[in-house]
Amino acid sequence: MNAVLLVDDERDFADLLAERLQARGFQVQTAYDGEEALRLAAGHELDVAVLDVNMPGMDGLAVLRELKKLKPQAEALMLTGQRDLA
């Protein structure tokens, strides 16, 4: 089973995406901020992280940097609702 860490501060979106991934057989851990994401990653297997780029506090890029230290083999997918990342 593929282990997914889903991180997004928009709870409704994160919960809906988690449900859809679980329905397709993925094992999903959901975090709503960067600090929670790193705690979950440290204690669970992880194949892929789905990270929101823009979150209050620790943003998705900062989470990715720390996550790669904890789980260097994990892949990452970055999501954003922003039109412009510049």
N, C-alpha and C positions, 0 to 999 in steps of 0.2 A: 504494500500500500504506500502511496506517495504522501509524505508529510508536508503540509503547507502551513506557513505562518502568514496570516492575513492581518495587515496593520493599516487601519484607517480611523481617523477621528470622527468620521461621520458614521455613527453607530448603525443607523438603518441600512445604509449601503453595505457596510461590512457584514452585518448579520445576514442580509439577503444573499450576498456573494458566498458567504460561508455555507449557507443552506444549499445553494446550487452546487458547490464543489463537493459537499458531503453526499449529495444525491448521486453524484457521479463516482463515488467510491474513494474520494480523497479523505485523509485524516487531517482535520483543520483545527488549528489553534488560532483564536482571534484576540487581537490586542487593539486597544483604542488610543494608545499613545506609545511613544518610543521607548520609554523606560519599561513599561509592561511588556513590550515586544522582546526586549533583551532578556528580561527575567524568564519569559516563556522559552525563548531560544536556548537558554543555558540549561534548561531542565528537560528538553524534549528533542527527539530526532527531528531533523529538518532537511528536506530536499529542495524546497523552493520557498522564497519569501515574496509576498506581494505587498509592496510598500507604497503608501500615499506619499507623494513628494512633499506636499505642503501640509504640515501639521503644526499645531502650537507646541512650544517647547522644543523638543528634539525633532527636527524634520526628517523626512525619509532618507535623505542623503547621509545625514549623521548616523541614523540607525544602520544603514547599509555598511558604513565604514566599521562600526563596532561589531556588527553581525559577522562580517568577514573575518574578524579576529577570533570570534567564538566558533564559527562554522564555516571554515574556508571552502569546503566542498559545495556549500549551498548555492544555488542559483537565485537570481533576483529578477523580479519584474516590477518596474516602477509605474505607478498610475498617477494621473493628475487631471483635475477638472479645469485647470487653467489653460487659456488659449496661448499665452505667451510666457515662456520660461526665462526670458532675458532679464 
